[in-house]
Amino acid sequence: MSVIADTPKPPYFAVIFTSTRTEGDNGYDKMANRMVELAEQQPGFLGVESAREDVGITVSYWADLDSIKNWKANSEHLEAQKTGRKFWYESFKVRISKVERDYGI
C-alpha cells in the first residue's frame, strides 16, 4: 500500500479520524492493521492514509456516504470501536467531509 492514497477524480468523501492514545499497545497495532484489511474489502473504499506522533490522524476515502455508513455498521469494526473507547483512546474525533478537488505531484 502506498503512503499516499491513489484516489479517483472528485467528488468523493473523506473520514478523518483524529485521536490521542492511552499508554501501551494493548492489542492496538494488531487491530489497526486488521481494520485496514477489512476496510479494503468494503464496497466504496478508495484508500487510507495514517500518521501518528502525539496525535494520530487517519483519513479513509470513500465513494459515497452510504459506503461510510456501511463501514461504520460493520460488526468487526463496531467491536474495534467499542474496544477503542475502553482501552486505546484518551480522546478522538471523527469528521466526514466531501472532497471537491484534489491535486498534487
N, C-alpha and C positions, 0 to 999 in steps of 0.2 A: 504494500500500500504506500502511495506517495504521501509525503508530509503535507502537501497542499492538495486538497480535493480537486479532482477534474470535473467540475460542474458544467452542466449544459448552458445553453443560452437562456437568460432570464425571460420570464419570471419563474422563480421557484421560491422555496421557503427555507429559512434557517431557524433551527432551535439552538439557542445559546444557553448553555448550562455553565454557570459560574459558581465556584464553591471554595470553601476553606475546609480543610480536613482536620480530623482528630489525630492524635498521636498513634503511631503504629500502623501496620498494614492491615491486620485483622481480616485477611482474605480479599482486600480491595483490588489488588492488581489482577488477580485471577478473575474476579467478577467483571472488572472493567474490560478485560480482553474478551471475555465471553459476550458482553453486551455489544461490542463492536462486531463480533462474528454473527450474532443474532440479528443485529440491525441490518447488516449487509444482505441478509436473506429476506428482508421485508419489502413488499411491493412499495415502490415510490422512493426508496432510499437512494440518494445520489452520492453521498460521501461524508467524510468526517475529518475534522482537524482538532488536535488537542495539544495543550501545553500546560505545564504545572511548575510553579515555583511556590511563592507564598499563597497565591491564588491560582486555582485551576480553572481553565476555560476550555470547554469542549463545544464545538459547533458542529452540529449534524445538519445535513442538507436534504431536503425532501421535495418531491414533485408537487405536492399539494397538501392542504390541511387535513384531508381525510387520512392520508398516509401517516401524518403525525399523530392523529387521534388513535389510529390502529396500533401504532408503535407504543404509545403511552398505555394502552389497554392490554398489551401482550402479557401473558401470565408470568413468564420468567422475568420480564422487565419490571412488572409490579412487585415481585418478590425482591428484586435488587433495590427498587426504590424504598421499600419498607426497611430493608437491612441498612441502607444508606442513612436514612433518618435516625436509626437507632445506634449505629456504630461508627460510620465513616465520616459524617459531615458535621462540623460545628455550625456551618451556615451554607445556604445555597440559594440561588435564584435561577428561574427558568424564564427566558424571554423568547418569543416567537415573532419572527419578522418576515416580511416579503422582500425578496431580493429583486430589485427593479433593474439594476445594472451591475455588471462586474467587468473588470479589465485587469490586465497585468502582463508580466513577461514570463 
